[in-house]
Amino acid sequence: MKKYRRVSRKVVGLTTIFIAAFFSVLVLTNTLGLRTILFLDTKIHTWSNIQNGQVVQRANKGESFLQLSGRVGLLAKSVEVVIASPELQIIQPENWISLDSSPRFSYFEGKISTFPGWIKVFGRSQGTGYRIDNGIQVGIGEVFIVVGQSNAAGSSKSLFISNSEKVRSGQFQEDGSILWKHGDDPQVRGGGGSPWPLVGDMLAKKLGVPIGFINVAVGGSSIRDWKPGSENFRQLIRAIEASNPYGVRAILWHQGESDQGMTSDEYYTQLVTVIRETQRASKSEIKIPWLVARATYGEGKVSEAVREAQKRIWDDGIALEGPDTDSLDTPYRETLDGVHFNEAGTYNAAKLWYQKIDDAFFKNS
């Protein structure tokens, strides 16, 4: 019996050694990607809060910054970056600056000062030598979140193309991620033509910096569909959180056509609640300004009650004054529904929005 136990322990020991050796070979040869899965290397695996083509909000005064983080192999000793301007053609050894000198359990993070405009972020990790990651293009400029119903989402039969390489759109995908693309329509998946490529072109021409729009508008939505806890409200919060820690310049609200029968007091109360609860739910340290449009036109008429509520929100200092798109009547609307902007209406809505955004933030730029 004792002899059997000794043999059994020996077999178990040899089996354990064999399994460990076999597993080590798998890791060393990266079979099945095990070395990568277990972070047993020195490379930068992911960047957590930037993606290629993204626009982040610049600072109001002084230098802007990038808050960079991600995952790196466990064998990496440090992470360094280069912030490259479009004019930089050669990266010299002295261009590299430390981002995180001691990553913790494969996580790295750091804050780097930068400047407005398009830049490229190159990263490298140090272990046994250097592992250099591909450059990521990021725009430091002006970012806006668009909220409301179909005329905000884009409903024109004509799609609009941004003429500026500085204009980008952050489009929500089915899995909840945001895909940053050129600023052409559609702004939302399955949407139509919108004012935002045109507004972006006008802003880019004046300011000379990248312009980004994240559009969460939903066609046909009532103000009631944006109440805290609704899916529309949660999507708005996701857009704000995706823009952290930089924030956005403003939230652009264009809604009201679906609420023509609503009283002024109800619309006012509902929108004030959305604005205030957005700040609370997003847990953002930065208070985001809202621009609220006067938008109620449909089938040849407007809602004076909703218009009065929208103006009262301006007068009470809860939101800034947005455009009066009710001034774009029948000749600027699609013939079949009398609500959605046609091509001419979209052009003119873009001019109205640009003027109010410029008045609110960039008059002296």
N, C-alpha and C positions, 0 to 999 in steps of 0.2 A: 504493500500500500504506500509506504514511504517512497519507494523507488518510483511508483507511478506518479506521485505528486511532484517529485523532482523533475521527471520527464515532462510533465504537464506544464510546470512553470518555465522550463526551458523552451518548450514549443511556443508558449505565450510570449516570452521575451524575444525570441527570434522573429515571430510574426509581427510584433510591435516595431522591431528594428526595420524589418522589410517594408512595412507600411510607411514608416517615417521616411525611409530612404526613397521609396517610390513617390511619396508626396513631394519631397524636396526636389526630385528630378522634374516633376510636373511644374513646380513653381519656377525653378531655374530656367527651364525651357519655355516658360509661359504657355504651356499646353492648356487649351481651353480658356486662355486668358486669365489664369489664376493669379499670376503675379500682379496684373493690372487690377483685378477684382479686389485683391487683398491690400492694394496700395504698397506693395513691396518693391518700390522703385523710387526714382527721384523726380519724375516729370510732374508738370502741372496738369492735373486731371480736368478740372472745371473752374470756370469763373462763375460766381454765384449771382452777381447783381449787375452785370453788363452783358450786352450781346451786340454782335456786329450790326452796325447801322442804327443803333439806338441814339435818341437825343435825350440828354439830361438837362435839367434846369440850371442855368448859370446863376451865380450869386448876384445880388442887387448891387453891391459895391465891392471893390477890391477883387482879390483873386478868387476864382472858383476852385472846386476841389473834386476829386473822385474818391469815393469810399470803396476800395477794392477788397474782395474776399473770394475764397474758393477752397478747393481741395488740392493737395499736393501729396506726392508719395512720402511714405513714412521715413524713407532714407534721405530725404532732402534736408539740408541744414538751414537754408534760407531761401527767400524769394525776393527777386529784384525786378524792377520795371524800367522801361524807357517810355516817356510821353513824347511822341514824335509829331512835330508840326508837319503840314504838307510840304514845307520847304526843305525838310531834313532828308537828305538822300543817302547818307552814310551814318550808321550807328557806331560810334567809337567806344572803346572800353570805358572811358570816363563819363559817358552818357548814362550808364546804369546807376540807379539809385536804390537804396534798400527800401523794401516795402514791409517785410516781416523777417526779422533776423532770427526768429526761433518759432517756427510753426508748431502748433500744439495738436498732437494726435491727428495729423494730416490736414488740419484746418489752418489757413493763413488769412490775415487781414491787415489792412493799413490804409492810411489816408495820404493822398498825394495832391499837391497844388497843381493847378493847370490854368488854361486860358480859354476864352471863348473861341469857337470855330471848330472845324473838324480836326481831330487828332487820331493817332493810332497808338494803342497801348500794346507794347511788347513785354512779355514776361519771361523770366528765366529762373530756374531753380538750381541751387548749388548742392551737389553731393560729391560724387567722384567725377569731377568735371561739371560742366554746365549743360542743362537741357533747356533749349529755347523754344517757347511757344509761338504759334502764329500770331501776327498782329491782329488786333480787333479795332475796327474803326468806330469811333464814338463822337457824337456831336455835342458840344457844350453850347447851349443856346436857350431857346424859349419853348416851353411845353404847355399845352392846353388840353384839358379834358372836356369833351363835348358830350352834353347830356340833353335828353328831350325825346321828341318823337320823330316822325319820318322826314320832315324837312331838315332836321339836324343830322339824322343818320345818312340821308341821301336818297332822294326819290325821283330825281329827274330822269327822263329817258335818255338824256345825253350825259355820257360820262366825261369827266374833266381830268386833264392831265397836267400835272405840275411841270412848269418849264424850268424850274430851279432844282439843281442837285442838292440844295440845302434843305428841301422839304421832305419830311418823313411821316409815315403813319404807323402807329402801334395798333395792330389789328388783333383782337381777341380771337383765339382759335377754339375748337370744340373741346379740347382738353383743359381749357382755362389759361393756357399760356398766351403770351403776347408775341406776335411776329412783327418785327420792325421791317418795313418795306418802303420803297419810294412812295411819295405822297399822292400818287394817282388814285382816282376812284377805282373800285368801291372802297369806302372807308370801313364798312362793316361787311361781314361775309354775306353775299347775296344782295347787297345794297345797290343803289343807283347812283346817279350823279349828285354831287354835293358842292357847297360853296368852299370847302376847306382847302382843296388844292390851289384855288385862286387866292384865298385869304393868305395861305402860306407863301405864295409867290410875292404878294405885296409886302408882307412882313419881312421876308428874306431880302427883298430889294432895299427896303429902308434900313434894316438893322445890320445886314451883312453877316448874320449868324444862322446856324441851323434852326429850323422850326419843326416842332413835332406835335402831332395831334393823336390823342387816344380817344376813340369814339365809342361810347357805350349807349348811344341813343337807341330807342326801340320804337319802331313804327306803330302808330295807332295807340300809343300808351297815354293814359290819363294821368293826371297828377296823383291820383289815388294808387296807381301802379308803382309809384316810387316811394311809398311810405316805408319807414324803417322796418326791416325784417323781410321785405319783399325781395325777390330774386333780382329785380332791377337795382334796388338799393345796394344789395350785396355786391353786384358787379361794379357799381360805382366805387365802393370801398376797395375792391380789388385793384381797380385802376389807380387809386390814390396810393395804396400800399406798394404797388409795383413801381411807383415813382419815388419812393423813399430811398435814401435819406435826403434827396435833393428838393422834393416838393415839385409843384407846378406853378406857372405864373397865374393861372385862373381856371375856373370851371365856367364853361359857356353853356347857359341854359336856354334852349329854344323849344318851348312846349306851350300848349294851351288850345290848340285847334280842336282837340278831342273833348274839351270841357266847356263848350259854349253854353250849356244849360246850368252851369254851376254858379252859386252865389259868390259874390266878391269875398265875403268873410271866410267861406269855406276854402276857396282857392288860396287866399292869403295865409290862413292857418296851416294848410297842408304844405305849402312851399317853405314857409318859415321853419316848420318842423324838419323837413328834409335837409335844409341848409344847416341848421344847428346840430341835428343828430349826425350829419356827415362828419362834422368836425370832431364830435365826441367818439363816434365809432371807429374812425380811422386812427385814433390815438396819435395824430400827428402833432408835433410841437409847433409846426408852422401853420398859421391860420391862412387858409386859401381863399382869396377873393372870388366872388361869383359875379358874373355879368348876366343879367336876366333880360331877355328880349320881351318886347310886347308882341305876342304871336297868338292870334285867335282866329284869323281869317279862314272862312270856309264857305263855299257855295254862295258867294256874293255878299256875305255879311260878316260882321265881327261881333264879339261879345264885349259889350261895354263893362260888364261886371268883372270879367277876368282881366281886362285891360286896366281897370281901376286898381285891382289887387296887385298887378305887376308893378304899376307905378308907385303904389303905396310902399312896396318893398324897397324901391329906390329911395323914396322920401324918408323912410324910417332908418336908412343907413344899413340895412341888412344885406343888400346887394348893390352892385354898381349898375349904372344905366346901360342896358344893351340896346340894340337897334329896334326900331319900330317896323317890323316886317309886314305889318298889316297895311302899310302904305303901298305894298306891291299887290294890287288888286287883279281883276280878271285877266287883263292882257299878259300878266306874268305867271298865270297858273295853267296847269294842264286842263284841257277842255273837258275831258271826261269826268273828272272829280271836283274841279274847282278849288282844290286845296293845295296840291303839290306844286312846287315851283317847276315851271318849264325852263327851257334853256336861258331865255332872257331873264326870267325871275331869279335863277340861280346866280347869274352874273351880278345882278343888282343886289341880291342878298349878300353876296361876298363883299361888295363895296360897302354896304351898310355895316356889316360886322367888322371889317377892317377899320373903318372910321372910329367905331366905338372902342375897339381894342387899343387903337393908337391914342385916342383921347385919354383913356384910362391909365395907360402905362408908359407910353413912349413919345408923348407930345414934345418933350424937350430933348429927345435923343438925336 
